[in-house]
Amino acid sequence: MSDQQPVVSMRGISKRFGGVRALENVDLDAYPGEVLAIVGDNGAGKSTLIKILTGVYQPTEGEIFVDGERVEMANHADAAKMGIDAVYQTLALADHLDPPANMFLGNELTKKFLGFTILDNKKMRDETERVLMERLGVRLRSLDASTDSLSGGQRQAVAIARAVYHEGLRVLVMDEPTAALGPQETARTLKLIKTLKAQGLAVILISHSLDDVFEVSDRVHVQRRGQCVGVALTAESSTQEVLGMIVGAKEDAA
């Protein structure tokens, strides 16, 4: 990756909540066409780090760079404008709505009819079908069914499609995308991640499953007690080595 410029870099990121220090001097780089996994126990600072990256939180200290230029993000909308978005574990889908309605929730497509502005349901349906197929290789059996009738992997695909619909997307954060999925649905979701990587996106994967991490990621960023304790190339590392960093085996031995 050294011959490429990172899409996004975080330097010296620290975050305090009152007297609690959630992050301490963390660096992170994400490159186009790679999957960077962030791992660590609960309380290691993973969620705080990605919320800073996506503009939800602002760092107490540190800087963020996009394409080498220093940026400031006051909110998530600022991050989205810079091509950084996230799909969280909750997916934020309206279960009673169909996939096209979820895809364009809050950004509905409209058209003029007899002087009135109405929803362009056909275009939203066609665009949903196109993005699912072209970007993710997914074809849903029905686009008319409510989203709660879909499988876990299909729901994940709808949430991802909503994020990648915006052409300016450069970095996609995926928070525990395989949590609560069965083996087949997990395999389909990991395939989606590989598809996004092949399209040149920088994918940042937060996961507790080291098996999933080692199947799809290029590098692993390990958080422990609010600090980055190491970054490993998955091709040159092992689950045991990464697990040792997560639990602080070397530190405990010392």
C-alpha positions in Angstrom: 0.0 0.0 0.0 3.0 2.3 0.4 2.9 3.4 -3.2 -0.7 4.6 -2.9 -2.0 7.6 -1.1 -4.6 6.8 1.6 -8.2 7.9 0.9 -8.5 8.9 4.5 -5.9 9.3 7.3 -6.4 9.9 11.0 -3.5 11.2 12.9 -3.1 11.5 16.7 -6.8 11.1 17.4 -7.8 11.4 21.0 -11.2 11.7 22.5 -12.3 12.5 26.0 -15.8 12.3 27.5 -15.5 14.3 30.6 -12.8 12.6 32.7 -13.0 9.4 30.6 -10.4 9.0 27.8 -11.9 6.9 25.1 -9.1 7.2 22.6 -5.4 8.1 23.0 -3.3 9.2 20.0 -4.6 6.8 17.4 -3.4 6.8 13.8 -5.3 5.1 11.0 -5.0 4.9 7.2 -7.5 3.5 4.7 -6.5 2.8 1.1 -8.7 2.5 -2.1 -9.5 -1.1 -2.9 -8.6 -2.6 0.5 -10.5 -4.0 3.5 -9.1 -2.6 6.8 -10.5 -4.5 9.8 -10.7 -2.8 13.2 -10.8 -5.3 16.1 -10.6 -5.1 19.8 -12.6 -6.0 22.9 -15.6 -4.0 24.1 -14.4 -0.6 25.3 -11.3 -0.7 23.1 -12.4 2.5 21.3 -13.6 1.0 18.0 -17.0 2.6 17.9 -15.6 6.0 19.1 -13.0 5.9 16.4 -15.4 5.2 13.5 -17.9 7.8 14.9 -15.1 10.4 14.6 -14.3 9.2 11.1 -18.0 9.5 10.1 -18.5 12.9 11.6 -20.7 11.8 14.5 -18.1 12.8 17.1 -15.4 15.4 16.8 -11.9 14.5 18.2 -10.6 16.2 21.3 -7.2 16.1 19.6 -5.9 15.0 16.3 -6.4 15.6 12.6 -8.2 13.9 9.7 -7.0 14.0 6.1 -8.9 13.1 2.9 -6.7 12.6 -0.2 -3.9 14.3 1.8 -5.9 17.4 2.6 -6.8 18.2 6.2 -10.6 18.3 6.8 -13.0 19.1 9.6 -16.3 17.4 9.9 -19.0 19.0 12.1 -21.5 16.2 11.5 -22.2 13.0 9.6 -23.5 15.0 6.6 -20.0 16.6 6.2 -18.5 13.2 6.2 -20.9 11.9 3.6 -20.1 14.9 1.3 -16.5 13.8 1.5 -17.4 10.3 0.4 -17.3 8.6 3.9 -20.4 6.7 5.0 -21.3 3.8 7.3 -23.6 0.8 7.6 -24.2 0.2 11.3 -25.2 -3.1 12.9 -28.8 -1.9 13.3 -28.9 -1.2 9.5 -31.4 1.7 10.2 -34.0 0.2 7.9 -37.8 0.9 8.2 -39.0 -2.7 8.3 -42.6 -1.9 7.2 -41.4 -0.3 4.0 -40.3 -2.1 0.8 -36.6 -2.1 -0.4 -37.0 0.8 -2.8 -38.6 3.0 -0.1 -35.7 2.1 2.3 -33.2 2.8 -0.4 -34.5 6.4 -0.9 -35.7 7.0 2.6 -35.4 10.8 3.1 -34.1 11.3 -0.4 -37.2 10.2 -2.4 -37.2 10.6 -6.2 -40.1 12.7 -7.5 -41.7 13.7 -10.8 -44.2 16.2 -12.1 -47.7 15.0 -12.9 -50.5 17.5 -13.9 -48.6 20.2 -12.2 -48.1 18.3 -9.0 -45.0 16.8 -7.5 -45.4 13.1 -6.8 -43.2 10.2 -5.9 -41.5 8.5 -8.9 -42.0 5.0 -7.5 -41.1 3.3 -10.8 -37.7 5.1 -11.0 -37.0 4.3 -7.4 -37.8 0.7 -8.0 -35.7 0.5 -11.2 -32.7 2.3 -9.5 -32.9 -0.1 -6.5 -32.9 -3.1 -8.8 -30.0 -1.7 -10.8 -27.8 -0.8 -7.8 -28.4 -4.1 -6.1 -27.5 -6.0 -9.3 -24.7 -3.8 -10.8 -22.9 -2.9 -7.5 -23.6 -5.9 -5.4 -24.6 -8.7 -7.7 -27.8 -9.2 -5.7 -31.3 -9.8 -7.2 -34.2 -9.9 -4.7 -37.1 -12.2 -5.3 -39.5 -9.3 -4.8 -39.0 -5.5 -4.4 -42.6 -5.1 -3.3 -42.4 -7.1 0.0 -41.8 -5.3 3.3 -38.2 -5.3 4.3 -38.8 -7.3 7.5 -39.7 -10.3 5.3 -36.2 -10.4 3.8 -33.4 -12.6 5.1 -30.6 -11.0 7.2 -28.2 -11.0 4.3 -30.8 -9.4 2.0 -31.5 -6.7 4.5 -27.7 -6.1 4.7 -27.6 -5.8 0.9 -30.4 -3.1 0.9 -28.5 -1.1 3.6 -25.3 -1.3 1.6 -27.0 -0.4 -1.6 -28.4 2.7 0.0 -24.8 3.7 1.0 -23.2 3.0 -2.3 -25.9 4.6 -4.4 -24.1 7.9 -4.0 -21.4 7.9 -6.7 -19.0 9.9 -4.5 -18.7 7.2 -1.9 -15.0 6.5 -1.2 -14.9 4.9 2.2 -17.6 2.6 3.6 -17.5 1.6 7.3 -19.3 -1.6 8.1 -20.1 -2.2 11.8 -20.4 -5.9 12.7 -22.1 -6.8 9.4 -22.3 -10.5 10.1 -23.5 -10.3 13.7 -26.6 -12.5 14.2 -26.3 -14.0 10.7 -26.2 -17.7 10.0 -23.3 -19.3 8.0 -24.9 -19.0 4.6 -25.9 -15.4 5.1 -22.5 -14.6 6.6 -20.8 -16.0 3.4 -23.1 -13.9 1.2 -22.3 -10.7 3.2 -18.5 -11.4 3.1 -18.9 -11.8 -0.7 -20.5 -8.4 -0.8 -17.5 -6.9 1.0 -15.2 -8.5 -1.5 -17.3 -7.1 -4.4 -17.1 -3.5 -3.0 -13.3 -3.9 -2.5 -12.9 -5.0 -6.2 -14.8 -1.8 -7.2 -12.1 0.3 -5.5 -13.8 1.3 -2.3 -11.9 1.5 0.9 -13.9 -0.8 3.3 -13.4 -0.5 7.0 -14.8 -3.6 8.8 -15.5 -3.6 12.5 -15.9 -7.2 13.6 -15.6 -9.5 16.6 -15.2 -12.5 14.3 -11.5 -13.1 13.5 -12.5 -15.8 11.0 -14.5 -13.2 9.0 -11.6 -10.7 9.4 -9.0 -13.0 8.0 -11.3 -14.1 5.1 -11.8 -10.6 3.7 -9.4 -8.1 5.1 -6.0 -7.0 3.9 -4.9 -5.4 7.2 -6.0 -5.6 10.8 -5.9 -2.5 13.1 -6.0 -3.7 16.7 -7.5 -1.4 19.4 -6.9 -2.0 23.2 -7.9 0.3 26.0 -8.3 3.3 23.6 -5.0 2.9 21.8 -3.9 1.2 18.6 -1.5 -1.6 19.7 -0.6 -2.8 16.3 -1.5 -3.1 12.6 -0.9 -6.5 10.9 -1.0 -7.7 7.4 -3.5 -10.6 7.4 -1.4 -12.5 4.8 1.5 -12.4 7.2 -0.3 -12.8 10.5 -2.6 -15.3 12.2 -5.7 -15.2 14.4 -3.6 -16.2 17.4 -1.2 -13.3 16.9 -4.1 -10.8 16.5 -5.9 -12.3 19.5 -2.7 -11.9 21.5 -2.7 -8.2 20.7 -6.4 -7.8 21.5 -5.9 -9.3 25.0 -2.5 -7.9 25.6 -0.6 -11.2 25.9 2.8 -9.6 25.4 2.1 -6.9 27.8 0.8 -9.4 30.4 3.9 -11.6 29.9 6.2 -8.6 30.4 
